[in-house]
Amino acid sequence: MKRRVLGAVLVTAVLVAGAVFVGLRATGARPAEESLDLHSGELVYVDSAGRVRQAGRTGPACQRVDVAAGTLVCLRATAIPAQSEIVVFDSAGERLRLSEWGAPSRARVSPSGNLVMWTVFRAGDSYLGGVGTFSTTAGMYNLRSGEHHGSLEDFTLVVDGVENHADDVNYWGITFARDDRTFYATAASGGKTWLVRGSLDTKVLTSVRENVECPSLSPDGRRIAYKFRSGDLWRLHVLDLDSGADVALAETRHVDDQPQWLDDSFVAYGRDKAVWKVPASGGGSPELVHADAASPAVAR
């Protein structure tokens, strides 16, 4: 059993009957998530105060947010040190709350809105640390079936045709295909990282390409936007899954974020306390989308 599993239960579902947001229900204010339009096509993001925003409307307190098909996932720290909670909302309000040991890192919703995914730091606070200096846990939950898929550590990792059973394996940055069965993520071991393709049917993760981190699958399902590491810096790239063609995007500065597709033509990301976008073709130049913002998503 891996070292980070020994000290804690991976994920525990917690039903909470108390307040949903800090101070909102105590003061009698209307729950903030009810003002968000989860099908509007508008940008959703987290401001510097840690609140979800959308076109002037205010949502829940989160560190990471994503939204798709009327489902919003919120990943945030709790009052308990080194613990996070995953809170899921739909048009009717709060739908699910899970507790996870670790600090918030990444969150995603599948295009169907049926699956929510998260990554937390168990130890360390940067992916730039060498292997063994940080530890992450990535998990997912099926809202339709109620199935908790646990951690990716429960899956079988196959790298270049060989099963990898190393103790230092870490996973992060899950992104789902439209079939709700296929997904991509980052796997790391022995100082290397890989884009891996996973299957909920076989519980197998298979390496696709080395040096790919924080993947994000395009709406058309054909390309992966990701972070390419060069030394102590990351640059955004787009990989064509069919041809293997790879292009560096026009953002040349360091980006420590899981990119997000605004549509099939533009990739968004957080940098320097703002959300930017850049053409997925590799041309053009970075364009400011919203100041005082992070964790971009589009409510479709």
Secondary structure, 3 states (H helix, E strand, C coil): CCHHHHCCCCEEECCCCCCCCCCCCCCCCCCHHHHCCCCCCCEEEECCCCEEEECCEEEEECCEEEEECCEEEEEEECCCCCEEEEEEEECCEEEEEEEEECEEEEEEECCCCCEEEEEEEEECCCCCCCCCCCEEEEEEEECCCCCEEEEHHHCEEEECCEECCCCCCEEEEEEECCCCCEEEEEEEECCEEEEEEEECCCCEEEEEEECCEEEEECCCCCEEEEEEEECCEEEEEEEECCCCCEEECCCCCCCCCCCEECCCCEEEEEECCEEEEEECCCCCCCEEEEECCEEEEECC
